[in-house]
Amino acid sequence: MNQNDTISKKKIIVDVIVKLMDEEGMKNVTIKDICDHANISVGAFYHYFRSKDSVTDEMYELMDEYFLYNKDSIASHPTTNEDIIDFVTHFGSYIEQWGYYANLLIIRTSIENSVKKIPEKQRKIYDVLREIVLLGIEEKNFSPPIDIDDFISTVFVTIRAYLFEWVKKGSDYQVKENMVRHIKWILDSMK
C-alpha cells in the first residue's frame, strides 16, 4: 500500500474520531465506537494507529516522513525563496489532503498539550526547513535579516496561524493559498 492510500485510510478514521469527539468528547469515544463508525475491524484500526491517544502523534510522524521523503524535490529550485515557498505549498497540500477535521483534531490536541505543559518534540519537518535555509545561506542566495531559528519559527508560526484561521473560517477556507501568499509576502519584504 502506498503512502497516499495509507493517508486516505487514516483520514477516514481521523474524520470519524473527530466527529465522535465532537458528539461525545474524546474520553468517551472507544476504539469499538471508532471502528463501528468507520466500518473497519479493530485489527484494521491497530494496523494504522497504536492507540486512540496516539492518533495525533502518528499523524505528526507521518507528516515528518513525508517531508523527509520529499526534501530533495522541495529543495530543487533555483533560489531558496522558491524552496521555502514550495515547502509551505507542500505543507498546505498535505494538511488539505488530511482535511479540515483532522486539522481540528491536531489543533485541539496541541492546545490541550500546551495547557498540560507537555513539551513539544523537535520534529523532523523543522530540520528539513533548517537545511533549506542553511543551504541557501551557504550558497549565498538567501540572507534572512533575523536569526535563522527566529526565521524558521516565523514560518511555522505563520503556518499555524493559518491553521487556526481555517478552524475559525470553516472547511471551505483556502488554507494553502493563504499560507503561501503570506510566506511570499514575508520573503518579499526581506529583499
Secondary structure as UniProt FT lines:
FT   HELIX           3..24
FT   HELIX           26..28
FT   HELIX           31..38
FT   HELIX           42..48
FT   TURN            53..54
FT   HELIX           55..74
FT   HELIX           80..98
FT   HELIX           100..115
FT   TURN            116..117
FT   HELIX           124..138
FT   TURN            139..140
FT   HELIX           148..169
FT   TURN            171..172
FT   HELIX           175..189
//
